[in-house]
């Protein structure tokens, strides 16, 4: 299943394609700096397959497939479903001819992107939405039993496009946006808790300025589950920063199998 042309147009207007392209460009720019993080993700996913032995695996936020040991996953399970709001073109070429891999395009917020666009997207600066109280945060419902679910570095990214648009098109306050972020994240965790799941997410970003000063900003705003196996590590997200960016950042990552 792929998104309609009209929906893709909404995503374009909200800047999704620039966001998607920016991620792979950042990865390439880091010249291998992400390798440790990617290996930790793949290793934990394989541990989850050994523990749960699922017949079906659904990956939420499969992205560019960087963190996924697809070949090993296919060897250890019957079906792998890759879900993202829009898949990069390379995903289709990488999975072509693999009968046990399905590529599905869905908004894993349950439709929040369209909800925000319909209520705020067409407004102007002079006609901004007075409040975000009328924004409904849907619950994600898969089309069929997902089997084991992998939430792959998306918990804190689900809010990115909605918040960007709401800051531009509404009169909302940062405290209201904070509550919205918490609810988006809580919705995602509630869904994962209904299934055998793997959660891999950043929980904080640590910034280091040229002067050596460091600051930390929480990205995961909700209580995260414990489970059978949990790990923590640092993701060297932005070790090689642009000349105009006078600080670099790393991400604290929490990963759990439950």
Protein Blocks (a to p, Z undefined) as FASTA:
>chain_A
ZZdfklmmmmmmnommmmmmmmmmmmmmnnoplmmmmmmmmmmmmmmmmmnopabdcdeh
klnolmpcfklmmmmmmbdcdddfbdcfklmmmmgoiakbccddddfkopmmmmmmmmmm
mpcfklccfbfklpccdddddfbdebjaddehklmmmmmmmmmmmmmmmccdfklmmmmm
mmmmmmmmmmmmmpccdddddfbdcdddfkopacdddfblcdcdddfbdcdddddfblpc
cfklccdcddddddddZZ
